[in-house]
Amino acid sequence: MTDLDSSSGHAEKSLAALEDFMVTGGYSPQTIVQRLTLLRGMGVDPVLATQADLLAAIPANVTNGTRRTYATGLRGAMRDLVTMGLRLDNPLENVRVNAPQSRKPDPLPTEVLELLLVQKPCEELHWTRLGALAGLRAAETSYARPSDLRDGGQGPVLEVLGKGGKVGLIPAHPLVVESIEAASWRVTPGGLSTRWASWARKITGHTYRFHQLRHSYGTRMYLATRDPLLVRDLMRHANVRSTEAYVQPDTSAMWEAILGQA
């Protein structure tokens, strides 16, 4: 066996151990796949990886926000290896990678969302409901199943396994319940986003992103409740600042406030 073969073997053992740790810890499938893909593409045993190795594993042709997401994932993976006793340090512990540009709310136009929600039943329609009426991300939608429905006392609730393996419970709209009960799809988050965008483009003649449905959900929930803390909880955000990036300001209320002055 060559040194290269031996090194590759050690790397795969480290990755397998890390995967077991994340699965046992309840990490979301999307998080596990993303971290393992980045580490495997690095070509270095993660137990021995330096800061330079880890930073080089982050693709160069991505947005600042995506770079930070990848860096956060790699930082978490290194932290796990330290917890597992396979590393003594975390090379990315105090490293900040290109803070993302400020995000602006980007909900679908109301007329577009209404048009999509009245289409004939199909997987893309079910996905639209889960994104627009429950605020699910593409990964959360791709893994949604009937077993995720719970009795919430006042009505059905949906258990969602979100980012970082965090579990959230949100009230389930009747159409969301209907779509979850029909869930039998087998699709990756990327495949779901691509298929949905193609479907929406055929119907509307314009290009939209699946994640815009989550922006629509955040905006609609805020307009209905005017309670940013409640919307934060519905969107399963850690803090309300994250929620603000999803809520489109109500310009009509702005005019009412101005014109209503004495």
Number of C-alpha atoms within 10 A of each C-alpha: 5 7 8 9 10 10 13 16 13 16 20 15 12 17 22 13 14 22 18 11 17 20 13 9 11 14 19 21 18 19 18 21 12 15 23 19 13 19 23 17 12 17 14 19 20 25 19 12 17 16 13 10 17 21 19 13 19 20 12 10 8 10 14 15 16 16 20 18 17 21 23 18 20 26 20 17 24 25 19 17 22 15 13 13 11 16 16 13 15 21 18 21 14 8 13 10 16 13 13 13 9 7 11 12 18 18 23 21 10 10 8 14 19 11 12 17 17 9 11 9 10 11 17 21 19 21 26 25 26 28 24 25 23 25 25 26 23 24 22 20 27 23 20 25 19 15 11 16 21 16 10 13 7 7 11 18 20 24 18 24 22 20 17 17 18 12 14 16 19 19 20 21 17 12 15 24 21 14 23 23 16 14 19 14 13 11 14 15 16 12 14 21 23 13 15 21 17 17 17 22 14 11 12 13 10 11 11 19 17 22 18 21 27 28 25 25 26 29 25 19 22 23 17 10 11 12 11 18 15 14 25 20 16 19 25 22 16 10 11 16 11 14 23 19 16 23 24 18 13 11 9 9 11 11 10 10 10 10 9 8 6 4
